[in-house]
C-alpha cells in the first residue's frame, strides 16, 4: 500500500530523504517556504557571478555521501575546490591550516544543484512558497495547513526538517493535544543555534593569496570565515574577486539590526584588515544575508525524537545529526528515510 508522506523543508535533509525513498511505495509532497531549494546551502547570481553565501561547499563526510555525489548523481558541472583552507586566531594572522586532503564540492551552477538533482531523480511534488503553519493530528495521520489557512491534505507520515527553533514553533502550533507534543517541543527548542551575518564583496581585481578560505579557529575574531568564490570553477569571471565574509556570533548578534549599507561597510573594513589589503574596503558591489539560525551548536535528545515515530512523526537535519554541515544533513535525511521505509 502506498503511504503519503509530507516533508516540511526542501533543504539537504529533506532532499536526501525524498531521494532515498524514490523506489519505495511512498508518495512524497515537499513543502518549502522559500522560492528555491537546499535551505542554508544557498546560491545567488549577480553580474555574471555565482556565489554561495551560506554553506560554502560540501565535504564527503563518509562513503555514503561520496557515492551519492560522485556516482549516483550526475557529476556534470561538479566542482572540487583545489585551493586549501587556512586558519587564523584573534590576532588575525592567516596561516596554513591542517593539511586535510578532503574534497570541497560545489557545482558550477551553484550548490543548490545538490537538492535540485536529488529531487529531480524522484517523482516527488515540491510546493515552493508554502509555509506550513499547523500540523493537525488525526486518528490515522496528519493534516497539513499552510499559513494562509489552506488545507494542504492528509498524510500518513510527516517529516520535519527545518532548523530546530522553527521545528519547535511548528510543534507549538500543532493541533495535537498530547503530552508527547509538549515534551517534544521542549526537547527540540533546547538546541542552541549560532547567528551569523554574511557579507558578499565584489572587486574588479584578483587577490594574490594562496588560500581559498580562512577560518577563525578560536572564535575570538570579528570575522569567522572568509572565502574566495573565484576559486570555484564557473563562479567568477577572470580578473575579478568575490569574497564571502561570515562574521562570528558575538559580532553578528551585536550588529544584526544595523542598516545594510553600514553593515556591509563594517564587514569590508574588517575583511581588509584581516587580509591585509586596504583595497578591500572599497568593493564595487556588495550583497549580504542574515542567518538567524545558521548552525546548531548542541546535541538533541535522540531518544525523545525516536518516541515521535509512534505518532507517525519524524525529524531530520543537521541539528538531528549534531553537526552543522551539509554532509551531516544529507546523512540525517538518508537515515530517516530508512526508518520511514521500515514502517
C-alpha positions in Angstrom: 0.0 0.0 0.0 1.3 3.5 -0.9 1.7 5.8 2.0 1.6 9.6 1.8 4.5 11.5 3.3 4.7 15.3 3.9 8.2 16.6 4.1 8.4 20.1 5.6 11.5 21.8 4.2 13.4 21.3 0.9 16.9 21.6 2.4 19.6 19.0 2.1 18.0 16.6 4.7 14.5 16.8 3.1 16.0 16.3 -0.4 18.1 13.3 0.7 15.2 11.7 2.5 13.0 12.1 -0.6 15.7 10.8 -2.9 16.3 7.7 -0.7 12.5 6.9 -0.8 12.3 7.2 -4.6 11.8 3.4 -5.1 9.6 2.8 -2.1 5.8 2.8 -2.1 5.7 6.3 -0.7 4.0 9.4 -2.3 6.1 12.4 -1.2 5.0 16.0 -1.1 7.6 18.6 -0.1 6.5 22.0 1.4 9.1 24.7 1.2 8.6 28.3 2.4 11.1 29.9 0.0 11.2 30.1 -3.8 14.2 27.7 -4.0 15.6 24.5 -2.5 18.6 23.5 -0.5 17.9 25.7 2.5 21.0 27.3 4.0 23.1 25.8 1.2 22.1 28.8 -0.9 23.1 30.3 -4.2 22.7 33.7 -5.7 23.7 35.3 -9.1 24.7 38.8 -9.9 26.8 40.4 -12.7 27.9 37.1 -14.2 28.9 35.8 -10.8 27.6 32.8 -8.9 28.1 32.7 -5.1 27.3 30.7 -2.1 26.6 32.9 0.9 25.5 30.2 3.4 27.1 26.8 3.3 30.2 27.3 1.2 30.8 23.7 0.0 30.1 20.1 0.6 32.6 17.8 2.4 32.4 14.0 1.8 31.7 13.1 5.4 31.6 9.4 4.6 31.4 6.9 1.8 27.7 7.1 1.5 27.8 10.9 0.8 30.8 10.4 -1.6 28.9 7.7 -3.5 25.8 9.9 -3.7 27.7 12.9 -5.1 30.2 11.1 -7.4 28.3 8.1 -8.6 24.6 8.2 -8.1 24.0 11.9 -9.1 25.3 13.4 -12.3 28.8 14.8 -12.0 28.3 17.2 -14.8 29.4 20.6 -13.6 30.7 19.3 -10.3 33.5 21.4 -8.9 36.2 20.3 -6.4 37.9 23.3 -4.9 41.7 22.8 -5.2 43.0 25.7 -3.0 43.4 25.0 0.7 41.6 26.4 3.8 43.9 28.3 6.1 43.2 29.4 9.7 43.6 32.5 11.9 43.2 33.4 15.6 42.3 36.6 17.4 45.5 38.3 16.2 44.3 37.9 12.5 47.4 36.2 11.3 46.3 33.9 8.5 48.5 30.7 8.4 48.2 27.3 6.8 45.6 25.1 8.4 45.6 21.3 8.9 46.7 19.6 5.7 43.5 17.6 5.0 43.2 16.2 1.5 39.4 16.0 1.7 37.2 17.2 -1.1 35.4 20.5 -1.1 32.5 20.1 -3.6 30.1 22.5 -5.2 28.7 23.0 -8.7 29.4 25.4 -11.5 25.7 26.4 -11.3 25.8 26.7 -7.5 25.4 24.4 -4.5 21.6 24.4 -4.8 22.2 21.9 -7.6 22.6 19.3 -4.9 19.0 19.5 -3.8 17.8 20.1 -7.4 19.4 16.9 -8.6 18.2 14.9 -5.6 14.6 16.0 -6.1 15.0 15.6 -9.9 15.6 11.9 -9.5 12.3 11.4 -7.8 8.6 11.7 -8.6 8.0 13.9 -5.6 5.9 17.1 -5.7 7.8 20.1 -4.4 5.5 23.0 -3.4 7.5 26.2 -3.1 6.5 29.4 -1.3 4.2 27.3 1.0 4.8 27.9 4.7 3.3 25.1 6.8 1.6 26.6 9.9 -0.4 23.9 11.5 0.0 20.1 11.8 -3.4 18.7 12.8 -3.1 15.2 14.3 -5.7 12.8 13.1 -6.5 9.3 14.2 -4.8 7.9 11.1 -2.2 10.5 10.3 -1.8 14.3 9.9 -3.5 17.1 8.1 -1.2 19.9 6.9 -2.4 23.5 6.9 -0.4 26.4 5.5 0.0 30.0 6.8 -2.9 31.1 4.6 -5.2 28.6 6.2 -5.3 26.4 3.2 -5.8 22.7 3.7 -2.8 21.0 2.1 -4.1 17.5 2.5 -3.9 14.5 4.7 -0.7 12.4 5.2 0.2 9.1 6.8 3.6 10.4 7.9 5.2 13.8 8.4 8.9 14.6 8.3 10.1 17.9 9.8 13.5 19.2 8.5 13.6 23.0 9.3 16.1 24.3 11.9 15.3 23.2 15.4 13.8 26.6 16.5 11.4 26.6 13.6 10.6 22.9 14.1 9.8 23.7 17.7 7.5 26.5 16.6 5.6 24.1 14.4 5.2 21.7 17.3 4.0 24.5 19.5 1.2 25.3 17.0 0.3 21.7 16.3 -3.3 20.7 16.8 -2.1 17.8 18.9 -3.3 17.7 22.5 -0.8 15.2 23.8 1.9 15.3 26.5 4.4 13.9 24.0 3.9 17.0 21.8 4.8 19.4 24.6 7.8 17.3 25.6 9.0 17.1 22.0 8.7 20.8 21.6 10.8 21.4 24.7 13.4 18.9 23.5 13.7 20.5 20.1 13.7 24.0 21.3 16.6 23.3 23.6 19.1 23.0 20.7 21.2 26.2 20.6 22.0 27.9 17.3 24.6 30.3 16.1 23.5 33.6 14.5 25.7 34.7 11.5 25.7 37.9 9.3 27.3 37.4 6.0 28.7 40.0 3.6 29.5 39.4 -0.1 32.1 41.8 -1.6 33.0 42.0 -5.3 36.2 43.5 -6.7 37.4 44.2 -10.3 40.8 42.7 -9.5 42.2 39.3 -8.3 43.6 38.7 -4.9 47.1 37.2 -4.7 46.7 34.9 -1.8 47.4 31.1 -1.6 44.2 30.1 0.1 40.5 29.5 -0.9 39.2 30.2 2.6 40.3 31.1 6.1 38.5 30.1 9.3 38.8 31.7 12.7 39.8 28.7 14.9 39.4 30.3 18.3 36.1 32.3 17.5 37.8 35.3 19.0 38.0 37.5 15.9 35.1 39.6 14.5 35.4 37.6 11.2 34.5 33.9 11.4 35.2 32.9 7.8 36.3 34.5 4.6 36.5 32.7 1.2 37.1 33.5 -2.4 34.4 32.4 -4.8 36.8 32.8 -7.8 38.4 29.5 -6.6 35.2 27.7 -7.8 35.2 27.0 -11.5 32.5 28.9 -13.3 31.6 31.2 -10.4 33.5 34.4 -11.1 34.8 35.9 -14.4 38.6 36.0 -14.9 40.3 39.0 -13.4 37.7 39.5 -10.6 37.4 38.5 -6.9 34.3 37.8 -4.9 34.7 37.4 -1.1 32.1 35.8 1.2 32.7 37.0 4.7 30.8 35.4 7.5 31.0 37.2 10.9 31.3 35.5 14.2 28.4 35.0 16.6 29.0 37.9 19.0 29.6 40.4 16.2 26.6 39.2 14.2 24.3 39.5 17.2 25.5 42.9 18.1 25.2 44.2 14.6 22.2 42.2 13.3 19.9 45.2 13.1 22.3 47.7 11.5 21.3 49.4 8.2 22.6 47.3 5.3 24.9 49.9 3.9 26.7 50.5 7.2 26.7 46.8 8.0 28.4 45.8 4.7 30.9 48.7 5.1 31.9 47.4 8.5 32.3 43.9 7.2 34.5 45.2 4.3 36.7 47.1 6.7 37.3 44.0 8.9 37.9 41.8 5.8 40.5 44.3 4.5 42.3 44.4 7.9 42.3 40.6 8.1 43.6 40.0 4.6 46.0 43.0 4.8 44.8 44.7 1.7 43.2 48.2 2.0 41.7 47.9 -1.4 39.1 45.6 0.1 37.4 48.5 2.0 36.0 49.6 -1.4 34.1 46.8 -3.2 32.3 47.8 -6.4 29.2 45.9 -5.4 28.0 44.0 -2.4 25.3 41.7 -1.0 24.5 40.5 2.5 22.5 37.9 4.3 21.2 37.5 7.9 21.2 33.9 9.2 19.2 33.8 12.4 19.7 30.1 12.6 23.0 29.5 10.9 24.3 26.4 12.6 23.3 24.2 15.5 25.7 24.1 18.4 24.4 21.4 20.6 23.1 17.8 20.8 19.4 16.8 20.8 17.9 14.0 22.9 17.6 11.3 20.2 15.5 9.1 22.5 12.9 11.8 22.7 12.8 12.2 18.9 12.5 8.4 18.4 9.4 8.4 20.5 7.6 10.6 18.0 7.7 7.7 15.5 4.8 6.1 17.4 2.8 9.2 16.2 4.0 9.0 12.6 6.3 12.0 13.0 10.0 12.1 12.1 12.8 14.6 12.2 15.9 15.2 10.1 18.5 17.9 9.6 22.0 19.0 10.7 20.6 19.6 14.2 19.5 16.0 14.4 22.9 14.8 13.2 24.5 17.1 15.8 26.8 18.8 13.2 26.2 22.0 11.3 27.4 20.7 7.9 25.7 19.7 4.6 27.1 16.2 4.7 25.6 15.7 8.2 22.2 16.9 7.0 22.4 14.6 4.0 23.2 11.6 6.2 20.4 12.5 8.6 17.9 12.5 5.6 19.2 9.2 4.3 18.9 7.7 7.8 15.4 8.9 8.5 14.3 7.6 5.1 15.4 4.1 6.1 13.3 4.5 9.3 10.3 5.6 7.3 10.7 2.8 4.8 10.9 0.3 7.6 7.5 1.3 9.0 
